[in-house]
Amino acid sequence: MPNQTLTDERLEALLSQVKAKRALPSPAQRKAIRLASSASVAAVAAACGVSEVTIGRWEKGDRSPSGKHLERYLEVLRVLQDAVV
């Protein structure tokens, strides 16, 4: 039976994902942040490395970002929010 304990690296990655999901604003807040900053869907999509359709789905709540896209989207939202303040 292989060793099933989490390595420190895997545990840190899991913790990072959990924290990122908890930090993700609601779909309505995501859209409001983008609109308040006057950023286009295309610009946010390009910054996140995803399609415009994907951003639309995230803003409607049809889908949620995950993995590296979640981390990048949070970073983009923070930058946009800071630009408005």
Backbone bond lengths (Angstrom), bond angles and torsions (degrees), N, CA, C in turn:
res aa  C-N    CA-C-N  psi(-1)  N-CA   C-N-CA  omega(-1)  CA-C   N-CA-C  phi
1 M - - - 1.441 - - 1.532 109.04 -
2 P 1.354 117.31 125.05 1.468 119.72 -177.68 1.527 110.92 -68.14
3 N 1.306 114.58 156.58 1.453 121.10 177.67 1.523 109.41 -63.77
4 Q 1.328 117.48 120.70 1.456 121.51 -175.02 1.523 112.64 -103.07
5 T 1.309 117.65 8.53 1.455 118.82 178.71 1.524 109.20 -76.38
6 L 1.297 114.97 146.95 1.456 120.02 178.13 1.523 109.44 -76.98
7 T 1.303 115.89 133.96 1.453 119.32 174.03 1.522 107.84 -74.20
8 D 1.298 116.52 161.86 1.460 120.38 177.95 1.523 110.77 -57.24
9 E 1.311 116.44 -38.72 1.464 121.25 -179.47 1.531 111.01 -65.15
10 R 1.306 117.15 -45.14 1.473 121.01 179.16 1.528 110.95 -66.42
11 L 1.314 116.08 -39.24 1.458 120.42 178.98 1.525 110.45 -64.65
12 E 1.306 116.94 -42.30 1.469 121.30 177.79 1.526 110.61 -63.45
13 A 1.328 117.72 -40.82 1.465 121.46 178.63 1.524 110.89 -64.11
14 L 1.321 115.97 -41.97 1.463 120.46 178.13 1.524 110.53 -63.92
15 L 1.301 117.10 -46.44 1.456 121.80 179.32 1.523 111.10 -61.38
16 S 1.305 116.52 -40.18 1.469 121.19 178.51 1.521 110.93 -62.25
17 Q 1.325 117.47 -42.90 1.464 121.33 179.06 1.524 111.79 -65.56
18 V 1.325 116.63 -41.15 1.466 120.89 179.21 1.526 109.89 -63.16
19 K 1.321 116.89 -45.62 1.460 120.96 179.06 1.527 111.26 -63.28
20 A 1.319 116.89 -40.73 1.462 120.80 -179.75 1.522 110.86 -64.40
21 K 1.311 117.79 -43.08 1.465 120.47 179.29 1.518 111.46 -63.34
22 R 1.329 117.00 -37.26 1.466 120.77 179.32 1.526 111.02 -70.85
23 A 1.338 117.17 -28.40 1.461 121.61 -178.41 1.532 112.67 -82.94
24 L 1.319 116.69 -13.34 1.460 120.45 -176.30 1.528 110.25 -67.83
25 P 1.334 117.07 123.09 1.466 119.43 177.28 1.528 111.23 -63.97
26 S 1.315 116.04 163.77 1.468 120.25 176.27 1.521 108.79 -63.60
27 P 1.325 117.54 159.89 1.462 119.70 178.27 1.537 112.97 -53.63
28 A 1.319 117.93 -42.76 1.474 120.52 179.72 1.527 110.78 -63.93
29 Q 1.325 117.19 -38.42 1.463 120.62 178.52 1.525 111.28 -68.02
30 R 1.331 116.68 -37.08 1.469 120.76 178.32 1.520 109.91 -58.78
31 K 1.328 115.00 -47.65 1.467 119.91 -179.31 1.526 110.66 -66.31
32 A 1.327 116.51 -41.42 1.467 120.38 -179.76 1.530 111.24 -62.01
33 I 1.314 117.67 -39.56 1.463 121.41 177.49 1.517 110.06 -62.07
34 R 1.323 116.23 -45.99 1.465 119.73 -179.92 1.520 110.70 -62.67
35 L 1.328 117.15 -46.85 1.458 120.71 -178.07 1.530 112.00 -65.35
36 A 1.319 117.33 -40.14 1.467 120.82 179.95 1.524 111.76 -62.73
37 S 1.314 115.88 -29.15 1.466 120.14 -179.51 1.525 112.23 -90.36
38 S 1.319 116.20 -3.49 1.479 122.76 -177.45 1.523 112.85 63.30
39 A 1.320 116.99 23.20 1.462 121.01 176.61 1.523 109.31 -81.95
40 S 1.290 116.49 139.21 1.465 120.69 177.97 1.519 110.50 -81.39
41 V 1.311 114.75 160.20 1.467 120.19 174.82 1.523 108.77 -59.34
42 A 1.318 116.46 -40.93 1.465 120.71 -179.28 1.528 111.73 -61.21
43 A 1.330 116.66 -41.70 1.466 120.35 -179.57 1.525 111.26 -66.60
44 V 1.318 116.80 -42.50 1.472 120.22 179.13 1.522 109.83 -66.24
45 A 1.316 116.30 -41.89 1.469 120.14 178.79 1.525 110.75 -60.53
46 A 1.320 116.38 -44.92 1.468 120.40 179.72 1.526 110.58 -62.92
47 A 1.328 117.02 -41.28 1.460 120.91 -179.87 1.528 111.99 -65.79
48 C 1.325 116.04 -30.17 1.469 121.10 -178.64 1.525 112.89 -91.71
49 G 1.322 116.57 -14.43 1.464 119.69 -178.20 1.513 113.50 76.07
50 V 1.338 115.48 32.00 1.469 121.04 178.72 1.523 108.53 -131.11
51 S 1.322 116.33 176.87 1.468 120.19 179.83 1.528 111.14 -83.61
52 E 1.309 115.46 162.82 1.466 121.21 175.95 1.528 110.29 -62.33
53 V 1.316 116.74 -36.03 1.466 121.15 178.44 1.530 109.85 -61.00
54 T 1.311 116.31 -40.15 1.462 120.62 179.47 1.524 110.97 -62.78
55 I 1.327 117.27 -44.31 1.468 120.12 177.75 1.517 109.58 -60.72
56 G 1.319 117.30 -43.04 1.462 121.04 177.23 1.516 112.15 -58.09
57 R 1.308 116.89 -42.26 1.472 120.85 178.55 1.521 111.36 -65.80
58 W 1.341 116.68 -38.52 1.458 120.38 178.56 1.519 110.48 -66.58
59 E 1.323 116.65 -38.10 1.464 120.43 -178.82 1.530 112.47 -75.59
60 K 1.301 117.10 -23.78 1.470 120.89 177.07 1.525 111.88 -87.77
61 G 1.307 116.38 -17.02 1.454 120.57 -177.87 1.514 113.05 86.85
62 D 1.331 116.26 9.42 1.468 119.60 177.31 1.523 111.16 -70.01
63 R 1.311 115.76 -31.65 1.470 122.78 179.33 1.517 108.45 -140.24
64 S 1.306 115.30 164.48 1.461 121.01 174.52 1.513 108.92 -129.35
65 P 1.312 117.10 144.42 1.460 119.21 178.43 1.529 110.46 -68.51
66 S 1.305 115.48 155.85 1.459 120.61 177.07 1.521 109.29 -145.84
67 G 1.305 114.56 167.33 1.462 120.43 176.71 1.512 112.60 58.45
68 K 1.320 115.25 -139.34 1.468 120.12 -177.21 1.523 111.42 -64.73
69 H 1.332 117.58 -28.46 1.459 120.00 178.95 1.527 111.56 -69.37
70 L 1.314 116.82 -34.84 1.458 120.37 176.73 1.524 110.00 -63.01
71 E 1.307 117.10 -48.25 1.463 121.40 -179.35 1.531 110.49 -61.26
72 R 1.311 116.85 -43.87 1.468 120.61 -178.94 1.526 110.92 -67.41
73 Y 1.329 117.66 -42.93 1.463 121.61 -179.69 1.526 110.49 -62.10
74 L 1.309 117.81 -42.44 1.462 121.13 176.34 1.520 110.92 -60.05
75 E 1.317 116.26 -42.14 1.463 120.45 178.79 1.529 110.53 -62.81
76 V 1.323 116.80 -44.86 1.468 121.06 179.09 1.525 110.23 -62.43
77 L 1.321 117.49 -45.27 1.465 120.50 179.33 1.529 111.37 -61.32
78 R 1.314 117.62 -39.64 1.467 120.74 179.16 1.539 110.87 -64.65
79 V 1.313 115.86 -43.32 1.467 120.18 179.11 1.536 110.01 -63.13
80 L 1.318 116.50 -44.84 1.465 119.98 179.22 1.524 111.05 -62.59
81 Q 1.319 116.64 -43.28 1.457 120.69 -179.68 1.523 110.94 -64.33
82 D 1.316 117.33 -40.80 1.462 121.37 178.16 1.528 111.53 -65.42
83 A 1.315 116.58 -31.61 1.468 120.91 -179.82 1.517 111.62 -68.75
84 V 1.325 116.95 -26.67 1.462 121.84 -177.26 1.529 110.84 -81.76
85 V 1.307 116.60 -34.43 1.479 121.88 -174.26 1.497 112.37 -71.63
